[in-house]
Amino acid sequence: MDVKKVVVYILVVFVLYTIITSPTEAADLVEVGFKGVSDAAQGVGEFMTELVR
């Protein structure tokens, strides 16, 4: 078995365990993650806009 596959399986099991045992905290973590991605995308957009000007 490939090491990468094992790591992915362990990560998936950990995420599912976290969602099942504490769904409220898992939802908060997902919200924080999406907020971070959104902020990063907005920053890249602003940077590109300034480069074009």
Secondary structure, DSSP 8 states (H G I E B T S, - for coil): --HHHHHHHHHHHHHHHHHHH-HHHHHHHHHHHHHHHHHHHHHHHHHHHHHH-
